[in-house]
């Protein structure tokens, strides 16, 4: 198991929660965790080089940007899996794409610019992937979202908002540019936002970008600006997507209060095809610990009918670049 220094643990815990909205964010971070900003930057550069930190950027609510998002499950013949995975991963709105241990064997999340584009994208991808069947498992209600891996074993958790109420409004072109810029992996420099705006012909000032940063947070458009870690390299080698068949007596607080659950949703059901509405993503340091958490949830909730959908292979994991040219390019290539 990987061992982090106390300073590394403090930095990793802090940057998963939020990066300050500031011209010199590492100075502000230094004040809050008691480590010099130069040392924080040195630690982060080392952790990026070791591929423990995946990226640092804005984490946006796609729905509040006007996008349509859903989990999709494909049933693909075994000899077509690699081909299908490649087709699926080529879509710019696919952020996660995994092989899982179920008849529906390829699971991915898809974002598109509107409902019609979403439906057409699924149809095109399914046809090109030779999918025998598929499920569109929409988010009916969001209970909890946000990954926080407690590197320091401090008992810390993130405070999660219930973000199930969509607050979409049409963004201006300047706001869309701010979204694009805030999705760029943060440069590890003293003035990172100064570096980011150098690549824009629309937003010239870091203060202007930071004004949008603050506004997006306040309005729930951006959930937070923070780091995402590579779970396995950070010491959390076990995870599973679990699906639970619930009844009217179900107490959702049992799941919402579990610190090992990062994502918790009610999703679409299909009678006779898919009858597991509650989805919980669970992270643990070991497989033994993972199944202990699942058993405890089953015991405390009284739910006996559930599925443990383990990741057999990761095909893609990356953030969606909302409002990028990539969506237009994909349509040009794939639409008739």
N, C-alpha and C positions, 0 to 999 in steps of 0.2 A: 504494500500500500504506500502511496506517495506521501512524503513528509514535507510539510511546509513550515517555514520559520514563523515565529509569532508575528513578525512584520508582514510577511506575505499573506498570512491568514487574515489579518486586519484589513489589508488592502483589498483582498479578494471579496471579503464579506461586504465592505463598503461600496465597492464599484458595482456590485450586483444590484444594490438598492437604488442608487441614483448618483449621477455626476452633477455637481452644482451648475446652475445656470449663471455662468460668470465668464468674463474674458480670461481669467486665470483660474480655472476650476481646480487645478491641483493645489493651489495655495489654499483655497477654501477647504478642500478635502484634508489637507495637512492640519488645518486648525481643528477639524472635527475628530480626527483619529490620532493626532499627536505624532505623526511621522513627517519629517521634512519633505517638501514637495519634490526636491531633486531625487530623494530616495524613492518616493512613490513612483516617479517616472522611470527610474532605473529598474525597479521591481516589475513594473508593467511591461517594459521593453523585453525583459528577460522572459516573463510569462507568455508574452506573445510569440517570442522566438521558439519557446518550448511547446507552442500550440495549446496551452492550457486556457488562455483567453482567446475565444473565437473572434469576437469583435466588440466594439464599444460604439453605440449609436442610438438613435431614437427608436423606441419600440412603440409602434403606432397601432391604433384601433382601426383596422381596415374598414369595418362597418361605418365608423364615424367619418371616414374619408369618402364614403359613398360606394365602396366596393362590396361585392357579394362574395362571401367566404363560406366554405363548407368542408367538412371531412368527407372523403369519397373512398369507398372500398370496392375494389375490382376482384372478380373471380377470373383468373387467367390460367390457362393450361401450363403445367410445369415447364414444358419446353419453350414456352413463349415468355417466360418471366423476365429475362434480361432484356429482350427486345421491348417489352411493354414498359419496363422501368425507364429505359432510355427515352421512349416517346413521352412518357409522363413528365420526366424531369426536364425535358426541353421547354416546357411551358414556363414563362417567367413568373406566373402566379402560384407555382408550386413551391412551397417552402419546406415541406417535410414529405419524404417518400420512403416507405419502408416495406420490406417483406415481413409478414407476420404469420404466426402459426394458426391458421384458420382456413376454411374453404375459400372465404374471401381473403385472398393472400397478399394483395398489394393495397396498402393504405396510404393515402396522401391527402394533404390539405391543398385546396385550390382557391385562389382569389381571382376574380374577374371584375371588369369595370361596371357591369350591370347584369341584370338577371338573364337577359337574352344572350349576352356574350358568355355567361357562365354555362347556360344550358348547351349552347352550341359547342363550347370547348370540351365539355364532358362527352358529348356525342362523338366529336371528332377523335378525341383521345381513345375512347372506348373502341371505336371501329379500327383505328390503326394499331391498337394493342391486342386485338383479337380477344377482348374481354367477353366471356360467356354470360356474365351478369354483372350488375353493379348496384351499389346503394349510394344515394346522396344523403348523408347524415347531417342535416343542418343543425345549427345551434338554435335550439328552441328557448333555452334559458342558460345564461352564464352565471355560475355560482362563485367561481374563483379562478384567477389566472395569474401566472407569474412564477417563473422558476427562481428559487433561492436555495443554493447549496451552502449549508452552514459549514464552511471550511474549518472554522475555529472551534467547532463543537461548543458554541457559546449559548445555545438554546434560543438564539435569535430567530425571528420569523419576519416575513414581510407582512405589512398590513394591506390586505386586498380590498379593493372596492368592488361592489356589485356593479358591473358595467353592462348588464344585460339591456338597459334602456339605451336604444340607439339615439344619437344626437346629431345625425348627419345634417350638414348644410353644405351647399355648393361652395367650393373654395375658389378664391381668385387665382389668377395666374401667378401672382407673387407668392401667395400662400403655398401653391403647389411647388414652386421652386424651393421654398423653405423646407417643405417636406422632403424633397429630393436631397437637399444639402444635409439635412439632419439624419439622413439614412447612410451617409458616407461614414466609413470606419474612421473613428476619431484619431487624428494625428497625435502622437505622444510627444507633444511639445508644450512649452510654457503657455503659448497663446494658440490653442488648437482651432478655435473658431475663426481667428484671423486667417489661418491657413485654408480652412474650408471655403470661405467666401472668395478666395482668389480664383476659384474655378467657376465662378458665376458671372454672367453678364447682366443679371437682373438684380441680385442682392449684392451690394458692394461693401456694406459695412457690417462688421461682426456684431455691433450693437443692434442693428436692424434684425439680424438673424436671431439674436438672443431674445429680442422682443417677441418674435414668433414662437420661439422655444417656450417662453413663459406662458404665452397665450394658449398654445396647443395643450400644455399640461393642465391649465386651468379649465379648459373646455372639454377635456377628456379625449381629445383627438390623438394626443401622444400619451401613452400610459406612463412612461418614464424614459429617461435617457440614461442608459446603463450598459453594463457589460453582460455578455452571454459567455458562459464557460463551456468547454468541451467536457461533458460529464465524466467520461471514462478517465480522461487525463487528470481531472480534478479529484479523483478518488471515489467517485460515485459510479461504480461499474455496472450497477444493475438498475434497470427500469422496465416498466411495463405499462401499456395502456390497458386498463381494465374496464369492463362493461358489466353493468349490474341490472338485473330484473327486479324491479321494486313494486311495492304495493302501496295502498293508501296510508298505511301506518308508518311508512318510511320517515326517519328523522334525518334530514339532510345535514343538520349541524354536526353530526358524527363525522361526516366526510369533510365538511368545510373547515373544521377545527384541526384536522390531521395535518401536521407540518410537512409530512412526506408527500402530500398531494400538491402538485403545481397547477394542474388544470382540472377543472370540474365543470361539466356541462350536462344539461338535459339535451338529448338529440332526437331526431326523427325516428320513429319506429314504423315498421312495416309488418302488419299482422301475418303470421305464418312464415315470414322471411327473416325479420329482425325484430326482436322483442326486448332489447336491452337498452333502455333510454338513458341511463346514467353512465357517463364516461368519466373516469378518474385516471389521470396520469400520475404514476407513483415513482419516486426516485429513492434509491438506497445505495449504501456502500457495497453491499454484497447481495448475492442472490438469496442467501438464507435470510438476511434481514428483510429483503423485499417481500418474501412469502410470509414472513412473520407479520409484517404490516398488513398484508392482505387478509391473513387469517384473523387478525385482531379486528379489522373493519367488519368482516363477515360475522364474527362473534357478537360484537357490540351492536350492529345494526339488525341482526337476525336474518340477513339476506344469505341464502344458500345457493341461489342460482346466479352465477356470475362467470365471466370469461376472463382469462389472463392472456392478453394478446402481446406476447413478447416480440421484440425486434430481432428477427433472424438475420437481417441484412439492412444496412442503411444505404439507400441509393442517392438521397439528396437531403441536405439540411442547410438552409440559408434563408435569410430574411427576404421577403418580397420587397422589391424596389418599386413602390407605388409611383404612378405617374411617369414611369420611364418609357422610353421609345421601344423597349423590348416587347411590350404588349402589342403595339402596332406592327412590329416586325413579325411576330408570331402569326398574327392574323393574315398578313400578306403571304406568308409561306403556306399556311394550312387551310385558309378558306378557298373554296372553289371559285 
